[in-house]
Amino acid sequence: MHFSKEASAMLIQLVTSFIASAAFGILFNVPRKVLVQCGFVGMLGWALYYSLSEEGFDIVVATIAAAFFVTLISQIFARMFKTPIIVFSVSGIIPLVPGGLAYDAMRMFVEGDYNLAMQAAARAFLISGAIAIGLIFSEVTNVIFKRPAMKKAPSGKP
């Protein structure tokens, strides 16, 4: 079977993001019964991020969307598997963490390339903030939709 270059790249991205998320779950002792689901959450979040960034979206916007999606899937899995949401969301967010970018920024600082180092550090900071925004936005959305409709109180007027 022969895959196109784009399909091969996407397949590699999916497999490695799945492995990274599941491996992080192992490191943090998530229950074995949900390790595959943790990997799946990370893989889906990364797939959305990768697709959006390939379509030309800014990586900060793609990260917000992917983090929102990870938390949404985590909420669904938490209910389905009767497991705390943090098990899925923390493992699922790992592929989005800009560790390589932060490493590059520190390396550039050490090498004395301060302009590029500041750019890379700012980008890593923005991506990290985007992850937080996506997670919080999804949680807030969940609370809003889970809240029962407020009943109108009688006004006392006829």
ChimeraX attribute file (.defattr): number of C-alpha atoms within 10 A of each C-alpha:
attribute: neighborCount
match mode: 1-to-1
recipient: residues
	/A:1	2
	/A:2	6
	/A:3	9
	/A:4	8
	/A:5	9
	/A:6	9
	/A:7	11
	/A:8	12
	/A:9	11
	/A:10	15
	/A:11	14
	/A:12	12
	/A:13	16
	/A:14	21
	/A:15	13
	/A:16	17
	/A:17	26
	/A:18	28
	/A:19	18
	/A:20	21
	/A:21	28
	/A:22	28
	/A:23	18
	/A:24	20
	/A:25	25
	/A:26	15
	/A:27	10
	/A:28	12
	/A:29	11
	/A:30	18
	/A:31	12
	/A:32	12
	/A:33	9
	/A:34	18
	/A:35	22
	/A:36	15
	/A:37	23
	/A:38	31
	/A:39	27
	/A:40	24
	/A:41	29
	/A:42	33
	/A:43	27
	/A:44	19
	/A:45	30
	/A:46	28
	/A:47	19
	/A:48	18
	/A:49	25
	/A:50	20
	/A:51	14
	/A:52	18
	/A:53	16
	/A:54	12
	/A:55	10
	/A:56	9
	/A:57	14
	/A:58	11
	/A:59	18
	/A:60	19
	/A:61	18
	/A:62	27
	/A:63	31
	/A:64	25
	/A:65	22
	/A:66	29
	/A:67	31
	/A:68	26
	/A:69	25
	/A:70	29
	/A:71	27
	/A:72	23
	/A:73	22
	/A:74	26
	/A:75	20
	/A:76	13
	/A:77	21
	/A:78	18
	/A:79	11
	/A:80	9
	/A:81	12
	/A:82	9
	/A:83	16
	/A:84	13
	/A:85	18
	/A:86	14
	/A:87	21
	/A:88	30
	/A:89	26
	/A:90	19
	/A:91	29
	/A:92	34
	/A:93	27
	/A:94	24
	/A:95	22
	/A:96	22
	/A:97	14
	/A:98	17
	/A:99	13
	/A:100	11
	/A:101	18
	/A:102	18
	/A:103	15
	/A:104	16
	/A:105	24
	/A:106	18
	/A:107	13
	/A:108	18
	/A:109	17
	/A:110	11
	/A:111	10
	/A:112	11
	/A:113	13
	/A:114	14
	/A:115	12
	/A:116	14
	/A:117	22
	/A:118	15
	/A:119	12
	/A:120	21
	/A:121	21
	/A:122	15
	/A:123	18
	/A:124	22
	/A:125	15
	/A:126	17
	/A:127	22
	/A:128	18
	/A:129	15
	/A:130	23
	/A:131	26
	/A:132	16
	/A:133	17
	/A:134	23
	/A:135	22
	/A:136	16
	/A:137	18
	/A:138	22
	/A:139	15
	/A:140	12
	/A:141	12
	/A:142	14
	/A:143	11
	/A:144	11
	/A:145	9
	/A:146	9
	/A:147	8
	/A:148	8
	/A:149	8
	/A:150	6
	/A:151	6
	/A:152	6
	/A:153	6
	/A:154	7
	/A:155	6
	/A:156	5
	/A:157	4
	/A:158	4
